[in-house]
Amino acid sequence: MFGELILNDVQEKLLGTLTSVPNKGKKVPRHAPACLIGCAAYGRKRALDVSARMRELARLLIRLQRTNHGPVRLEDFLDRNGFDKVIEALEVEGRSYVHDSGRRLCKSPAFILKVGNSLLKCAQLKRGSALCSGDDVSMKPADDFITL
């Protein structure tokens, strides 16, 4: 019963971010973290995965807010200027350190991999949204982030 309530709440929040694109009739996510919405279509198993990914992105966003001393949006960092800030925040959240052998290691590599994949999906979403709207100016920063 309780699990059903959580699942419904997550799905409502995720599906609530969808809006129609004018003249296309398609549904696309409006916000960057909502790029994970496609996962919710796979049912209960994926809904928990999506909520976990959203929490991971939220951890990164909180770290970015601390370093920038104010409220920020994830979308603001999906360009070449924000890439280094995202990497620094990931290193702090992943507890990066230098081993005695000189190699850079981290205490939570799974977190870094998952957030990295989610960021790539968000950047692809930003690029796709710009492509659909014909906005070449917005597409360039997303392409730069994906390339880096």
N, C-alpha and C positions, 0 to 999 in steps of 0.2 A: 504494500500500500504506500509506504513512505517513498520507496524507490520509484513508484509510478508518478508520484507528485513531483519528485525531483526531475525525472525524465521529461514530464510534460512542461515543467517550468523552463528547462534548458531549451527544449524544442520551440516553445513559444517565443522566447527571447531571440533565438537564432532566426526563426522564420519571420519575426517582427522586423528584422533589418532589411527585408526584401522590399523593393519598390519596382514598379514597372518602368521600363525605358520607353520614352515617347516614340511612337511610330514603329516600334519593333515588336511590341507585345510580349517580349521576353522578360523574365525575372532575373535580375542581377543583384548581388549584394551591393549595398551602398557604402559601407564602411570597411576599412582595411581588414580588421580581424574577422570580419564576416566572410572572408574568403574561405573559411573552413566550413561554410554552410553546406557545401556539397556532401560532406561526410554525414550529416544528419539524415540524409535520405536512406542510409543503410540500416537505420533502425536503432534499437536500444543499445547495442554494443558500441556503435559509433558515437552515439550521443554523449556517453561518458568520456570517450576519447576527445571529442570536440571541447567539452567543458574543461578537460585537463589542459588541452592546448591553449584555451583562452586564459586559464590561470597562469600558464607559463608566460604567455605574452604580457599578461598584467604585471608579473614580476619584473619583466624587462622594462615595461613602461614606468613602473614605480621607480626603478633605478635611474632611468633617464630623467624623470621629474626631479629626483634628488640632485642630480648633477647639473641640471639647468635651472634649479631654484624656482620652479613654478610649473603650472599645468602645461602639458604638452600632448600632442596627438601622435600616435605611431606613424601615421601617414607623413608627418613632417620630417621623419628621419629616413624615409624610403627614397633617398637620392644620394649622389656621390658625396655631398657635404656631411650628411648624417651617418654615412657608413662607418667612419672611424669612431664616432660616439657610440654607435650600436655595438661595435666590437669591444670597446672599452667596458661598456655596461655588461656585456656577456662575460667578459673575463672576470669581472667582479662577482657577478651572480654565480658563475660556474666555479668560483674559488680557484682561479688559475695561480700556479706557482712554478718556479723553476727548480727542477730536480738537481741533485748533486752532479749528475752527468751532464748538465747543461741543457737538457730538454725541457721545453715548456709543457707542463701537464696540468690537468684540472681534476678537481675532486668530484665533479658531477658532469662527466662528458655526455651522458644521455640528455641532460637538460640542454646543453649547448647544441647538440645535434637536432633535437626536436624543435627548439626555437629557431634555429637556422633554417630548417625546412619550412616552418610556418612563415617566417619572414620572406622566404622566396615565394611562397604562395601568395602572400599579401602584395608583394611587388608585382607579381604576374597579374593579380587582380587589378591593381592600379593601372598597369599598362593596358590591360584589356578594356577597362572602363574608358581610358583615354582614346583607345583605338575606336571603340564603338561611337564615341561622341565626336570623333574627328579632331581631337585636341592634340596636335603635335607637340605643343609646348609642355603638356603634362606627361606625355609619353617618354620624352627624353630623360628626365630624372629617373623614372622607373627602369628604363633600359640600362642606365648607368649603374644603378644599384644591383640589378641582376648580373651585369657583367662583372662587377667587383666581387 
